[in-house]
Amino acid sequence: MNTKVAIVVGVLILAAAGWYVSQEKPVTPQVQVKVPEGAIVVELTKEGFSPSELTIAKGESVTFRTTGTDLYWPASNLHPSHGIYPEFDPLKPLQPTEVWSFTFDQVGEWKYHDHLAPYFTGVITVTE
Ligand SMILES: [Cu+2]
């Protein structure tokens, strides 16, 4: 192998490494900043969740957002462990600019609250 070939191979390896490093890593799909089109939305307002009672079909998603400027955190009862439907929990506070969508694949009557203001409560009924 002559020097020219060695240089070309070296440059190609560096280019490939650079490309690999520059690839965007996948972001957590849970948290979005925009409400998906056609989404079923529950809004946290000054008065609490709206609507506070909602019935959906199994497999449908609900997108939570807030009208306020504080962090919020919709999550399954019971507070503080969220053990009744543990997946129904973003596991961290949401920025007021963030929305969070959750797909309900279990039939039932799922009570929830704002983990940061647990006096705000709601219930989502999931039917077959
Ligand atoms: Cu909680």
Backbone and ligand atoms as CSV (ligand in chain L), in Angstrom:
chain,resi,resn,atom,element,x,y,z
A,1,MET,N,N,0.857,-1.189,0.000
A,1,MET,CA,C,0.000,0.000,0.000
A,1,MET,C,C,0.893,1.239,0.000
A,2,ASN,N,N,0.694,2.095,-1.000
A,2,ASN,CA,C,1.520,3.311,-1.004
A,2,ASN,C,C,0.913,4.382,-0.091
A,3,THR,N,N,1.653,5.449,0.092
A,3,THR,CA,C,1.271,6.501,1.043
A,3,THR,C,C,-0.051,7.168,0.665
A,4,LYS,N,N,-0.255,7.393,-0.654
A,4,LYS,CA,C,-1.494,8.068,-1.092
A,4,LYS,C,C,-2.724,7.276,-0.679
A,5,VAL,N,N,-2.654,5.977,-0.941
A,5,VAL,CA,C,-3.795,5.122,-0.593
A,5,VAL,C,C,-4.028,5.155,0.914
A,6,ALA,N,N,-2.941,5.112,1.677
A,6,ALA,CA,C,-3.063,5.140,3.135
A,6,ALA,C,C,-3.734,6.431,3.595
A,7,ILE,N,N,-3.386,7.543,2.965
A,7,ILE,CA,C,-3.984,8.842,3.342
A,7,ILE,C,C,-5.476,8.849,3.006
A,8,VAL,N,N,-5.817,8.359,1.811
A,8,VAL,CA,C,-7.230,8.329,1.397
A,8,VAL,C,C,-8.048,7.468,2.359
A,9,VAL,N,N,-7.493,6.299,2.702
A,9,VAL,CA,C,-8.210,5.414,3.632
A,9,VAL,C,C,-8.388,6.104,4.983
A,10,GLY,N,N,-7.339,6.759,5.444
A,10,GLY,CA,C,-7.405,7.467,6.722
A,10,GLY,C,C,-8.463,8.548,6.710
A,11,VAL,N,N,-8.523,9.331,5.635
A,11,VAL,CA,C,-9.507,10.412,5.525
A,11,VAL,C,C,-10.923,9.831,5.523
A,12,LEU,N,N,-11.096,8.727,4.795
A,12,LEU,CA,C,-12.430,8.113,4.747
A,12,LEU,C,C,-12.870,7.635,6.128
A,13,ILE,N,N,-11.952,7.043,6.861
A,13,ILE,CA,C,-12.290,6.564,8.210
A,13,ILE,C,C,-12.674,7.747,9.105
A,14,LEU,N,N,-11.908,8.819,9.029
A,14,LEU,CA,C,-12.228,10.013,9.825
A,14,LEU,C,C,-13.594,10.583,9.437
A,15,ALA,N,N,-13.866,10.635,8.126
A,15,ALA,CA,C,-15.146,11.165,7.650
A,15,ALA,C,C,-16.296,10.312,8.175
A,16,ALA,N,N,-16.132,9.003,8.122
A,16,ALA,CA,C,-17.183,8.097,8.597
A,16,ALA,C,C,-17.402,8.288,10.093
A,17,ALA,N,N,-16.316,8.424,10.842
A,17,ALA,CA,C,-16.431,8.613,12.284
A,17,ALA,C,C,-17.141,9.932,12.582
A,18,GLY,N,N,-16.791,10.973,11.854
A,18,GLY,CA,C,-17.415,12.275,12.045
A,18,GLY,C,C,-18.899,12.224,11.736
A,19,TRP,N,N,-19.239,11.537,10.668
A,19,TRP,CA,C,-20.652,11.404,10.301
A,19,TRP,C,C,-21.409,10.678,11.406
A,20,TYR,N,N,-20.813,9.603,11.900
A,20,TYR,CA,C,-21.464,8.820,12.939
A,20,TYR,C,C,-21.718,9.667,14.181
A,21,VAL,N,N,-20.706,10.422,14.598
A,21,VAL,CA,C,-20.821,11.243,15.811
A,21,VAL,C,C,-21.860,12.347,15.621
A,22,SER,N,N,-21.968,12.860,14.386
A,22,SER,CA,C,-22.869,13.993,14.165
A,22,SER,C,C,-24.339,13.572,14.038
A,23,GLN,N,N,-24.585,12.266,13.909
A,23,GLN,CA,C,-25.974,11.814,13.798
A,23,GLN,C,C,-26.731,12.159,15.074
A,24,GLU,N,N,-27.942,12.685,14.914
A,24,GLU,CA,C,-28.740,13.013,16.089
A,24,GLU,C,C,-29.210,11.739,16.764
A,25,LYS,N,N,-29.035,11.719,18.047
A,25,LYS,CA,C,-29.524,10.571,18.806
A,25,LYS,C,C,-31.046,10.695,18.924
A,26,PRO,N,N,-31.761,9.567,18.932
A,26,PRO,CA,C,-33.222,9.655,19.045
A,26,PRO,C,C,-33.625,10.311,20.370
A,27,VAL,N,N,-34.601,11.194,20.310
A,27,VAL,CA,C,-35.079,11.829,21.535
A,27,VAL,C,C,-36.164,10.966,22.163
A,28,THR,N,N,-36.373,11.150,23.436
A,28,THR,CA,C,-37.434,10.425,24.126
A,28,THR,C,C,-38.757,10.744,23.437
A,29,PRO,N,N,-39.457,9.754,22.959
A,29,PRO,CA,C,-40.659,10.054,22.187
A,29,PRO,C,C,-41.828,10.553,23.033
A,30,GLN,N,N,-41.751,10.349,24.342
A,30,GLN,CA,C,-42.869,10.691,25.217
A,30,GLN,C,C,-43.208,12.171,25.227
A,31,VAL,N,N,-42.177,12.991,25.256
A,31,VAL,CA,C,-42.401,14.402,25.499
A,31,VAL,C,C,-42.348,15.162,24.191
A,32,GLN,N,N,-43.398,15.923,23.940
A,32,GLN,CA,C,-43.456,16.712,22.718
A,32,GLN,C,C,-43.766,18.133,23.133
A,33,VAL,N,N,-43.611,19.032,22.238
A,33,VAL,CA,C,-43.988,20.403,22.539
A,33,VAL,C,C,-45.289,20.782,21.853
A,34,LYS,N,N,-45.707,19.979,20.892
A,34,LYS,CA,C,-46.937,20.304,20.170
A,34,LYS,C,C,-47.963,19.208,20.379
A,35,VAL,N,N,-49.203,19.601,20.450
A,35,VAL,CA,C,-50.281,18.625,20.539
A,35,VAL,C,C,-50.450,17.989,19.163
A,36,PRO,N,N,-50.393,16.642,19.104
A,36,PRO,CA,C,-50.571,16.001,17.794
A,36,PRO,C,C,-51.962,16.311,17.226
A,37,GLU,N,N,-52.030,16.364,15.932
A,37,GLU,CA,C,-53.303,16.676,15.284
A,37,GLU,C,C,-54.358,15.622,15.622
A,38,GLY,N,N,-55.555,16.073,15.939
A,38,GLY,CA,C,-56.653,15.158,16.231
A,38,GLY,C,C,-56.569,14.507,17.594
A,39,ALA,N,N,-55.655,14.961,18.433
A,39,ALA,CA,C,-55.463,14.322,19.733
A,39,ALA,C,C,-56.625,14.622,20.670
A,40,ILE,N,N,-56.843,13.689,21.591
A,40,ILE,CA,C,-57.773,13.917,22.699
A,40,ILE,C,C,-56.959,14.636,23.770
A,41,VAL,N,N,-57.403,15.825,24.126
A,41,VAL,CA,C,-56.585,16.678,24.992
A,41,VAL,C,C,-57.231,16.843,26.361
A,42,VAL,N,N,-56.431,16.709,27.388
A,42,VAL,CA,C,-56.829,17.096,28.742
A,42,VAL,C,C,-55.894,18.221,29.154
A,43,GLU,N,N,-56.521,19.305,29.607
A,43,GLU,CA,C,-55.767,20.507,29.909
A,43,GLU,C,C,-55.775,20.744,31.409
A,44,LEU,N,N,-54.614,21.038,31.962
A,44,LEU,CA,C,-54.563,21.445,33.365
A,44,LEU,C,C,-54.714,22.952,33.412
A,45,THR,N,N,-55.815,23.402,34.031
A,45,THR,CA,C,-56.075,24.843,34.144
A,45,THR,C,C,-55.957,25.245,35.611
A,46,LYS,N,N,-56.198,26.499,35.884
A,46,LYS,CA,C,-56.162,26.988,37.273
A,46,LYS,C,C,-57.170,26.252,38.143
A,47,GLU,N,N,-58.257,25.786,37.507
A,47,GLU,CA,C,-59.308,25.097,38.273
A,47,GLU,C,C,-59.086,23.594,38.325
A,48,GLY,N,N,-58.091,23.086,37.612
A,48,GLY,CA,C,-57.857,21.641,37.604
A,48,GLY,C,C,-57.910,21.093,36.198
A,49,PHE,N,N,-58.002,19.770,36.107
A,49,PHE,CA,C,-57.988,19.136,34.792
A,49,PHE,C,C,-59.314,19.359,34.075
A,50,SER,N,N,-59.222,19.595,32.776
A,50,SER,CA,C,-60.409,19.841,31.982
A,50,SER,C,C,-60.290,19.107,30.644
A,51,PRO,N,N,-61.201,18.180,30.311
A,51,PRO,CA,C,-62.264,17.708,31.208
A,51,PRO,C,C,-61.677,16.846,32.310
A,52,SER,N,N,-62.330,16.866,33.479
A,52,SER,CA,C,-61.810,16.062,34.580
A,52,SER,C,C,-62.272,14.610,34.455
A,53,GLU,N,N,-63.370,14.418,33.693
A,53,GLU,CA,C,-63.816,13.047,33.435
A,53,GLU,C,C,-63.870,12.847,31.933
A,54,LEU,N,N,-63.337,11.726,31.506
A,54,LEU,CA,C,-63.205,11.492,30.069
A,54,LEU,C,C,-63.356,9.992,29.821
A,55,THR,N,N,-64.090,9.640,28.757
A,55,THR,CA,C,-64.198,8.231,28.378
A,55,THR,C,C,-63.588,8.051,27.000
A,56,ILE,N,N,-62.703,7.082,26.885
A,56,ILE,CA,C,-62.059,6.799,25.600
A,56,ILE,C,C,-62.112,5.292,25.351
A,57,ALA,N,N,-61.742,4.888,24.155
A,57,ALA,CA,C,-61.672,3.465,23.832
A,57,ALA,C,C,-60.238,2.987,24.066
A,58,LYS,N,N,-60.144,1.717,24.404
A,58,LYS,CA,C,-58.832,1.086,24.579
A,58,LYS,C,C,-57.964,1.337,23.343
A,59,GLY,N,N,-56.715,1.719,23.564
A,59,GLY,CA,C,-55.800,1.977,22.454
A,59,GLY,C,C,-55.736,3.435,22.049
A,60,GLU,N,N,-56.654,4.243,22.590
A,60,GLU,CA,C,-56.608,5.672,22.271
A,60,GLU,C,C,-55.617,6.379,23.195
A,61,SER,N,N,-55.125,7.511,22.708
A,61,SER,CA,C,-54.150,8.281,23.474
A,61,SER,C,C,-54.783,9.564,23.972
A,62,VAL,N,N,-54.286,9.994,25.095
A,62,VAL,CA,C,-54.699,11.280,25.646
A,62,VAL,C,C,-53.448,12.141,25.757
A,63,THR,N,N,-53.571,13.366,25.315
A,63,THR,CA,C,-52.456,14.313,25.392
A,63,THR,C,C,-52.747,15.324,26.492
A,64,PHE,N,N,-51.824,15.420,27.410
A,64,PHE,CA,C,-51.962,16.363,28.518
A,64,PHE,C,C,-51.172,17.621,28.203
A,65,ARG,N,N,-51.762,18.740,28.579
A,65,ARG,CA,C,-51.029,20.006,28.493
A,65,ARG,C,C,-51.519,20.912,29.603
A,66,THR,N,N,-50.807,21.994,29.809
A,66,THR,CA,C,-51.220,22.933,30.849
A,66,THR,C,C,-51.417,24.303,30.243
A,67,THR,N,N,-52.323,25.050,30.850
A,67,THR,CA,C,-52.507,26.448,30.438
A,67,THR,C,C,-51.671,27.367,31.321
A,68,GLY,N,N,-51.049,26.790,32.351
A,68,GLY,CA,C,-50.306,27.596,33.309
A,68,GLY,C,C,-48.844,27.747,32.925
A,69,THR,N,N,-48.085,28.305,33.852
A,69,THR,CA,C,-46.671,28.550,33.603
A,69,THR,C,C,-45.800,27.742,34.558
A,70,ASP,N,N,-46.433,26.856,35.331
A,70,ASP,CA,C,-45.689,26.023,36.278
A,70,ASP,C,C,-45.460,24.634,35.695
A,71,LEU,N,N,-44.464,23.957,36.257
A,71,LEU,CA,C,-44.273,22.544,35.941
A,71,LEU,C,C,-45.538,21.785,36.321
A,72,TYR,N,N,-45.804,20.700,35.624
A,72,TYR,CA,C,-46.959,19.869,35.976
A,72,TYR,C,C,-46.591,18.422,35.723
A,73,TRP,N,N,-47.451,17.506,36.183
A,73,TRP,CA,C,-47.042,16.101,36.188
A,73,TRP,C,C,-48.291,15.208,36.348
A,74,PRO,N,N,-49.021,14.989,35.283
A,74,PRO,CA,C,-50.173,14.089,35.404
A,74,PRO,C,C,-49.694,12.669,35.670
A,75,ALA,N,N,-50.342,11.976,36.588
A,75,ALA,CA,C,-49.903,10.613,36.906
A,75,ALA,C,C,-51.026,9.835,37.569
A,76,SER,N,N,-50.930,8.534,37.391
A,76,SER,CA,C,-51.917,7.619,37.960
A,76,SER,C,C,-51.984,7.756,39.472
A,77,ASN,N,N,-53.166,7.512,40.020
A,77,ASN,CA,C,-53.264,7.314,41.475
A,77,ASN,C,C,-52.541,6.033,41.829
A,78,LEU,N,N,-52.206,5.701,43.041
A,78,LEU,CA,C,-52.357,6.609,44.161
A,78,LEU,C,C,-51.113,7.480,44.300
A,79,HIS,N,N,-51.333,8.705,44.735
A,79,HIS,CA,C,-50.220,9.573,45.071
A,79,HIS,C,C,-49.613,9.078,46.387
A,80,PRO,N,N,-48.295,9.040,46.530
A,80,PRO,CA,C,-47.266,9.479,45.587
A,80,PRO,C,C,-46.634,8.350,44.778
A,81,SER,N,N,-47.107,7.118,44.937
A,81,SER,CA,C,-46.385,6.000,44.306
A,81,SER,C,C,-46.821,5.724,42.865
A,82,HIS,N,N,-48.062,6.140,42.528
A,82,HIS,CA,C,-48.605,5.969,41.174
A,82,HIS,C,C,-48.694,4.494,40.775
A,83,GLY,N,N,-48.949,3.649,41.767
A,83,GLY,CA,C,-48.882,2.208,41.546
A,83,GLY,C,C,-50.081,1.573,40.869
A,84,ILE,N,N,-51.206,2.286,40.767
A,84,ILE,CA,C,-52.400,1.636,40.204
A,84,ILE,C,C,-52.216,1.382,38.713
A,85,TYR,N,N,-51.630,2.359,38.023
A,85,TYR,CA,C,-51.352,2.210,36.581
A,85,TYR,C,C,-49.982,2.853,36.369
A,86,PRO,N,N,-48.910,2.132,36.764
A,86,PRO,CA,C,-47.580,2.756,36.840
A,86,PRO,C,C,-47.071,3.337,35.527
A,87,GLU,N,N,-47.530,2.794,34.394
A,87,GLU,CA,C,-47.065,3.330,33.101
A,87,GLU,C,C,-47.686,4.708,32.824
A,88,PHE,N,N,-48.820,4.969,33.456
A,88,PHE,CA,C,-49.511,6.245,33.284
A,88,PHE,C,C,-48.816,7.266,34.193
A,89,ASP,N,N,-47.625,7.660,33.757
A,89,ASP,CA,C,-46.763,8.520,34.580
A,89,ASP,C,C,-45.553,8.921,33.726
A,90,PRO,N,N,-45.370,10.192,33.450
A,90,PRO,CA,C,-44.181,10.594,32.670
A,90,PRO,C,C,-42.883,10.455,33.450
A,91,LEU,N,N,-42.967,10.167,34.750
A,91,LEU,CA,C,-41.807,9.901,35.612
A,91,LEU,C,C,-40.937,11.129,35.853
A,92,LYS,N,N,-41.410,12.263,35.411
A,92,LYS,CA,C,-40.674,13.501,35.678
A,92,LYS,C,C,-41.615,14.677,35.446
A,93,PRO,N,N,-41.277,15.815,36.043
A,93,PRO,CA,C,-42.142,16.979,35.807
A,93,PRO,C,C,-42.066,17.432,34.363
A,94,LEU,N,N,-43.174,17.933,33.872
A,94,LEU,CA,C,-43.223,18.438,32.498
A,94,LEU,C,C,-43.107,19.954,32.520
A,95,GLN,N,N,-42.346,20.462,31.585
A,95,GLN,CA,C,-42.258,21.916,31.414
A,95,GLN,C,C,-43.630,22.411,30.959
A,96,PRO,N,N,-43.966,23.635,31.317
A,96,PRO,CA,C,-45.272,24.154,30.883
A,96,PRO,C,C,-45.409,24.210,29.366
A,97,THR,N,N,-44.284,24.213,28.659
A,97,THR,CA,C,-44.334,24.231,27.189
A,97,THR,C,C,-44.437,22.825,26.605
A,98,GLU,N,N,-44.317,21.812,27.441
A,98,GLU,CA,C,-44.335,20.431,26.953
A,98,GLU,C,C,-45.734,19.852,27.038
A,99,VAL,N,N,-46.013,18.930,26.151
A,99,VAL,CA,C,-47.218,18.122,26.278
A,99,VAL,C,C,-46.765,16.673,26.433
A,100,TRP,N,N,-47.645,15.869,26.986
A,100,TRP,CA,C,-47.310,14.460,27.200
A,100,TRP,C,C,-48.498,13.609,26.784
A,101,SER,N,N,-48.229,12.638,25.900
A,101,SER,CA,C,-49.297,11.765,25.418
A,101,SER,C,C,-49.125,10.380,26.008
A,102,PHE,N,N,-50.237,9.797,26.382
A,102,PHE,CA,C,-50.197,8.437,26.903
A,102,PHE,C,C,-51.291,7.620,26.239
A,103,THR,N,N,-50.923,6.417,25.797
A,103,THR,CA,C,-51.871,5.516,25.157
A,103,THR,C,C,-52.389,4.521,26.195
A,104,PHE,N,N,-53.683,4.516,26.372
A,104,PHE,CA,C,-54.308,3.635,27.362
A,104,PHE,C,C,-54.630,2.299,26.705
A,105,ASP,N,N,-53.892,1.256,27.079
A,105,ASP,CA,C,-54.179,-0.055,26.500
A,105,ASP,C,C,-54.749,-1.013,27.546
A,106,GLN,N,N,-55.188,-0.450,28.649
A,106,GLN,CA,C,-55.849,-1.271,29.669
A,106,GLN,C,C,-57.225,-0.688,29.957
A,107,VAL,N,N,-58.231,-1.580,29.867
A,107,VAL,CA,C,-59.595,-1.172,30.164
A,107,VAL,C,C,-59.710,-0.918,31.662
A,108,GLY,N,N,-60.445,0.131,32.020
A,108,GLY,CA,C,-60.639,0.413,33.445
A,108,GLY,C,C,-60.971,1.867,33.682
A,109,GLU,N,N,-61.128,2.193,34.945
A,109,GLU,CA,C,-61.427,3.552,35.354
A,109,GLU,C,C,-60.199,4.073,36.070
A,110,TRP,N,N,-59.443,4.907,35.376
A,110,TRP,CA,C,-58.113,5.282,35.852
A,110,TRP,C,C,-58.124,6.682,36.439
A,111,LYS,N,N,-58.048,6.702,37.760
A,111,LYS,CA,C,-57.986,8.003,38.440
A,111,LYS,C,C,-56.546,8.495,38.429
A,112,TYR,N,N,-56.416,9.798,38.328
A,112,TYR,CA,C,-55.083,10.389,38.286
A,112,TYR,C,C,-55.103,11.743,38.976
A,113,HIS,N,N,-53.953,12.353,39.061
A,113,HIS,CA,C,-53.808,13.640,39.740
A,113,HIS,C,C,-52.584,14.350,39.151
A,114,ASP,N,N,-52.432,15.595,39.534
A,114,ASP,CA,C,-51.187,16.301,39.229
A,114,ASP,C,C,-50.241,16.027,40.394
A,115,HIS,N,N,-49.163,15.366,40.097
A,115,HIS,CA,C,-48.237,14.955,41.157
A,115,HIS,C,C,-47.679,16.161,41.919
A,116,LEU,N,N,-47.635,17.318,41.277
A,116,LEU,CA,C,-47.090,18.515,41.923
A,116,LEU,C,C,-48.181,19.333,42.611
A,117,ALA,N,N,-49.423,18.983,42.342
A,117,ALA,CA,C,-50.569,19.659,42.965
A,117,ALA,C,C,-51.667,18.611,43.089
A,118,PRO,N,N,-51.486,17.659,44.016
A,118,PRO,CA,C,-52.322,16.443,44.015
A,118,PRO,C,C,-53.807,16.662,44.314
A,119,TYR,N,N,-54.161,17.907,44.673
A,119,TYR,CA,C,-55.592,18.205,44.853
A,119,TYR,C,C,-56.282,18.349,43.496
A,120,PHE,N,N,-55.535,18.443,42.403
A,120,PHE,CA,C,-56.115,18.417,41.062
A,120,PHE,C,C,-56.223,16.963,40.609
A,121,THR,N,N,-57.435,16.515,40.375
A,121,THR,CA,C,-57.636,15.102,40.065
A,121,THR,C,C,-58.515,14.936,38.836
A,122,GLY,N,N,-58.508,13.748,38.288
A,122,GLY,CA,C,-59.370,13.447,37.159
A,122,GLY,C,C,-59.503,11.933,37.030
A,123,VAL,N,N,-60.371,11.551,36.099
A,123,VAL,CA,C,-60.539,10.116,35.859
A,123,VAL,C,C,-60.711,9.881,34.367
A,124,ILE,N,N,-60.023,8.903,33.856
A,124,ILE,CA,C,-60.161,8.512,32.457
A,124,ILE,C,C,-60.693,7.090,32.423
A,125,THR,N,N,-61.848,6.939,31.813
A,125,THR,CA,C,-62.473,5.630,31.713
A,125,THR,C,C,-62.138,5.053,30.340
A,126,VAL,N,N,-61.572,3.869,30.346
A,126,VAL,CA,C,-61.167,3.225,29.097
A,126,VAL,C,C,-62.077,2.023,28.873
A,127,THR,N,N,-62.771,2.058,27.738
A,127,THR,CA,C,-63.712,0.986,27.437
A,127,THR,C,C,-63.137,0.072,26.349
A,128,GLU,N,N,-63.672,-1.110,26.267
A,128,GLU,CA,C,-63.211,-2.129,25.311
A,128,GLU,C,C,-63.459,-1.668,23.874
L,1,CU,CU,CU,-48.437,11.697,42.619
